[in-house]
Structures are given as structure tokens and as C-alpha cells.
Amino acid sequence: MVEAEHELALIDRVIGLEMQVEELRRLDRLDPASSLAQRESVAALKETFTWRAGRVITLPIRAARFARRVILR
Amino acid sequence: MNGSESAGSAIWVSSVGLDAEQLRAAVDSAVAQVPHEDVVVVGRHGEAETVGRASGVMVVDDDGASLSALLASSSAKAIIVLRWGTLAPGAVTEIEAFLRNNVGVDVIYGDSVTSNGAPLFRPLFSPIRLRSNDYLGPVVAIRIHVLKAIGGIDRHAARSHVLEVALRAHDAGSVISLLPVVIAREDLAFNDFSDTVEAQRAAVGRYLAAKGVDARIEEVAPFVRRIRYDVVGAPLVSIVIPTRGGSAVIAGGDRVLVVEAVRGIIERSTYRHLQFVIVADLDTPVAVIEELEVMCGDALRLIAWTDEFNFSAKMNRGVLAADGEYVVLLNDDVELVSPDWIETMVGLAQQDGVGIVGAMLYFEDSTLQHAGQVYVGAVAGHAAFGWPGGQNDSIMSLSVDHEVSGVTAACALMRRDLFLELGGFTLALPGNYNDVDLNMKVRTAGYSAVFSPWVRLYHFESKSRDPKILDSDLLTLQARWAGLMQVEMYSRML
């Protein structure tokens, strides 16, 4: 029984690691409908007042980061 | 498009169930988006001839021979079927762009709104749901070469052509996809649809018979069917229950959870070929063990759990010890409601592509605890959580077996060999989200998770229970699945 349980855990670890690699590679793992829905969801988020206000508030920080990247290049 | 050159889509407007005003609106919405010659009214019902003539579009019979002739003469790339509604502005552009950008997609359907503007968000393609309800909506598009390749129009399928073609296309390996954009306004006022109801039931019956699936089809509501699948063979089903023999006050009375759960199953289940695999902590009271032994007799497999708490490991040990071809993963704080629960779940699990089957769970106060899991922003929740019993969504999700993102392991059935093939529950998630991980493994292996509203149990979990989700649980889950759990695509109305 213990050996079988270890084997089960090993299979799960292999599947889990494969999925982690897929996540890290940032591949588009979605079907066409889900992919479109996700893009629409992000687009809708960017239309919200909260998002826009956040972009305005963080503008100085983002500008500073951009400037630093340009200087360090 | 009929005989002449067409680079785009032909629109077939079904006149079934529409009065003259509705049909005129449908035709107008079509001719606003494609040339008149690419629009055809299908079916000479009611005032179809008059409307067709006034709109300058052709009218054809909706029998198989007429539609086959229409199909043969078409030079369009795709047929857009419009039924019981109107095309939303820009719908044809959306459909053609989706087909152009996704060359592997053969058939598409989309979201719609009601005449009041209420959204009708449809799920990802769900073949099990399709058997119970033609949920595809007012607009379905198919590439013409695909329709021809799968055999064209079925002459037996009058009034159910869309459903019949979708079922056939799926079995032929065609890719059917949701277009998650509002492409139609749906007219839900059903007129003269009685023949359509019967035609759809007959189409599903013929489809199942052709596949060799023995089942009974029962009408639940207009256009909504319950398919009762016959269990093939008499497979042994092992019910795996982890427990520590705890008690709780339910309905005012003290109750030893595992004992009452098992008693309810033994007394009420109509399926008899059962094994009970009880994975019991060492501190489980002796009296509880003895009562289980008396109740279950030879059907009991008792497994001692000697390690520290780990739900996943306990369940894995139980499944490994089980002898059944199928295993039911079951919590001990449940009470059976549906006597035919095993037949229903096994019947579904024996259908092509189904990997795991879950149940409708109720809180003690009869509000809904579980109607499938929903995954949004890489976090999991339950569909219809807290809804009063009897409530439904606008696409009747709680009256049909249907595909979901996942099902809770508080009550789920799957083939034992598939559970083992997938490594069972992950030990990396000892307390929470292990069922979410299992469902994701099932789905990425190419199987579906299916929820059945006909499998009903009480689950005596407190509505206000704090599941104590650890950050580490969430991180472990998201490390594997975050990209696939961002937007809920099955239970979009729950």
C-alpha cells in the first residue's frame, strides 16, 4: 500500500511539474473562446474608473522606472 | 449566394415559431449585414412567403431535400442559421472574424440578450448539456465544407436541424466553439414550438440509439430533457469516506455523521453493488466502527489512518484499497436525497469523454451549497452558492446535466483507474483545493467534469464555514493552473 501511495504521489508530482512549466512558459493554454473572453475581460477592466485612476496615480512611478531603464541601457 | 459567387456567409432565417413581425425583424437584421441574395427564409410557416417577398429574399421549404439543394448550390464559406431571434448589429463581422482567426473552429454559437436586454451567457461547448437542451441560442454558424463533409442535411431532422447537425459534427470530430460575444437578441416568446420540442427529443433519441447508448428521455420542461442513461453492466462502485467518527447536531438531533451517511445510502440507494471504504482516524470511537461493521457487513473495507491530517492522502489510501471499477469520493457529513444517485452518476461517467461527475448539494436549510465549481481569477468558488432550492438561471442550468469547470469532492464519482492514472489527490494540497487540482488534471487529460442536478444530497457544512485557505494552498494551486483559471467559461450565469 505504501509503495502504491508513493507511486500515486510521484505521478501527481510529474503532472504538477509539467503544469508549472506550462505556466512559467506563459503559453496561451486556452481554447479560442476562453482566450477571447479573457482578452475582453482585461479590456473591460481597463475601461473601469478604478483602473484609470490607478494608472494616473502610478504615473510618476512608472515614468521614473521608464527613465531609469533608459538611463541604464 | 445561391449559385452566384459569395466570399462570406449565407444567412438561413428559420421561420419556425415566428409571427410575421418577428420574422420581418429577423430578416431585416440579416439583410442589414449581408446582401439580400445571401439571405434565405427557411420554412413556409405562417406568413413567411409574404415576408420573404416583401424583403426581397428567397423562401424555401424546411424539408431535407430543399435544404440539401440549397446547400449544394451555395458558394458561401459559412452558413449562419438564425432562429427565434434577430442578429445583433455587427454579428456577421464578429462571426466571420472569429472563423478567420481560428481556422480550427468549425461551428460557432454565441451569447445573446433577451428582448429586455438581459444577458444570456452560454457555456463552452458542452456535449452532455446539448443532449438535454439545445442551448446554442439563436445564432449558429458552420463552415459549409464541414457541413458537407459530415453528410449535409439530415432529412429526418425537420425542426431540429441545428441540434442534429451539432451532435453529428461533434461526433465527427468537428470543433464547436462558443463565441463569447453578444451576437443576437433572443425572442423567448415561444409560439408554435410544440413540434420543435418533439423533433428535438426525437433527434436526441436517434443520436443516442446510433451511438448504442441506452437511455430514456424525459421532458422536464419545454426544450429541457432529462436523459436517464442505463448503466452498462453492473460495475462495483466503491464509496470512499474519510472520517474520524465525529458527531454534530443536525435538525435538532445529535448525529454520528459517518454512521448516518452510510445508513442513508444503504437504506435508500437503489443501486446495490456497493462497497464502503471507510478511512478512519485512530481516534474514531469503537462504537462507530462496530455500527459500520453491522450495517455494511462484507461490503465494508475499513482502513486505519494513523498519520497526521491530510485529506488528500486519506482519500488516496481509500481509493487504492477500493475494489470498485468506479469510486465515489464522499464526505461523511452528507445525507442522500436521490435514491438513484449511483445509476445517474455511473450512467454519465460511462458517456464518451466524461471524467468526473458531481452532485447538487444542499445546506441543511435547503439552500444550494454546490452546483459545480467556478474558477475566476485563479480562485475557486461554487456556482449558485446560497441560492434557494428551485431557483434556476435563464439557460436552465439547474435542470440539465452539464459540463462545469469542476465539481466538489464532497460527492464526486470517477473511474478508479482514471483517478490513479492522474496521481489521485495531490499531497501538496492536504486540506483545500485538492479537488480543484483533481478536476484540472481531469480536464487537461482531455476529459470533462459534469454536474448533475439529479444527484441530490444534503451536505451539513456550515454556510459560514471558514475554509481557512492558506496562502501556500493558493500559491500551489496557481503555480499549476493560474493561466487556465482566470475566466469562468461554463457556469457563466450562476
Interface residues (C-beta under 8 A of the other chain):
Chain A: M1 A4 E5 L8 A9 L10 I11 D12 R13 V14 I15 G16 M19 Q20 E22 E23 R26 L27 R29 L30 D31 P32 A33 S34 L36 A37 Q38 E40 S41
Chain B: F98 N101 N102 G104 V105 L124 S177 L178 L179 P180 V181 A313 N316 R317 L320 A321 L420 E421 L422 G423 G424 F425 T426 L427 A428 D437 M440 K441 T444 Q478 A479 R480 W481 A482 G483 L484 Q486 V487 M489
